[in-house]
Amino acid sequence: MSDKKTSESEELPGQQSMFEAAEDGSKSTRSRGSKHLKGTRSLESLRIRIELVAKELYRLREENAQLHRDLDALRNRGNSSAEGTSIVFSESAASLQSKLESYIRVVDRYIEQEIAAEDDQDDAED
C-alpha cells in the first residue's frame, strides 16, 4: 500500500485525478461522459487549429522559397555584362505581347486610312 501512495504522489496532478476517476466507481457515467465529450471537442478544435497553422506555415515556406528564387534571378541579371539599363515588367510576357499586338493593329489601321485618304485625293485631282 505504501508503494501505491508514493507512486501517486510522484504523478502529475492531472494524471492523478484521471486515474482516480478511472478507479473510483462513485462518479456517475453521465458526468464522466460530458467531461469526455468536452475534452474530445477541445482536442478536435486544437487539432484543426494545428492543421491550419501547419498549412499556413507550409504556404509561407513555399512563398519564401519563391521569393528567394526571384531575388537570385534579379541578382544574376544585375551581374550580367549587358550594356544599358535592364527593364523589368510587372506583367507577364504573354500579356505584354497581346497589348503590343493590339497597338500595332491600331497603328496599321491609321496608316491604311491615311493611305486611302491620299489615294482619294490623288484620284480627285486627276
ChimeraX attribute file (.defattr): number of C-alpha atoms within 10 A of each C-alpha:
attribute: neighborCount
match mode: 1-to-1
recipient: residues
	/A:1	5
	/A:2	7
	/A:3	7
	/A:4	8
	/A:5	9
	/A:6	10
	/A:7	10
	/A:8	16
	/A:9	10
	/A:10	10
	/A:11	12
	/A:12	10
	/A:13	10
	/A:14	8
	/A:15	12
	/A:16	15
	/A:17	13
	/A:18	11
	/A:19	12
	/A:20	11
	/A:21	13
	/A:22	12
	/A:23	10
	/A:24	9
	/A:25	9
	/A:26	8
	/A:27	11
	/A:28	9
	/A:29	10
	/A:30	9
	/A:31	10
	/A:32	13
	/A:33	11
	/A:34	11
	/A:35	12
	/A:36	12
	/A:37	12
	/A:38	12
	/A:39	12
	/A:40	12
	/A:41	12
	/A:42	12
	/A:43	12
	/A:44	12
	/A:45	12
	/A:46	12
	/A:47	12
	/A:48	12
	/A:49	12
	/A:50	12
	/A:51	12
	/A:52	12
	/A:53	12
	/A:54	12
	/A:55	12
	/A:56	12
	/A:57	12
	/A:58	12
	/A:59	12
	/A:60	12
	/A:61	12
	/A:62	12
	/A:63	12
	/A:64	12
	/A:65	12
	/A:66	12
	/A:67	12
	/A:68	12
	/A:69	12
	/A:70	12
	/A:71	12
	/A:72	12
	/A:73	12
	/A:74	12
	/A:75	11
	/A:76	10
	/A:77	12
	/A:78	12
	/A:79	9
	/A:80	9
	/A:81	7
	/A:82	9
	/A:83	6
	/A:84	6
	/A:85	7
	/A:86	10
	/A:87	6
	/A:88	7
	/A:89	8
	/A:90	7
	/A:91	8
	/A:92	8
	/A:93	10
	/A:94	9
	/A:95	10
	/A:96	13
	/A:97	11
	/A:98	11
	/A:99	11
	/A:100	12
	/A:101	12
	/A:102	12
	/A:103	12
	/A:104	12
	/A:105	11
	/A:106	12
	/A:107	12
	/A:108	12
	/A:109	12
	/A:110	12
	/A:111	12
	/A:112	12
	/A:113	12
	/A:114	12
	/A:115	12
	/A:116	12
	/A:117	12
	/A:118	12
	/A:119	12
	/A:120	11
	/A:121	11
	/A:122	10
	/A:123	9
	/A:124	8
	/A:125	7
	/A:126	5
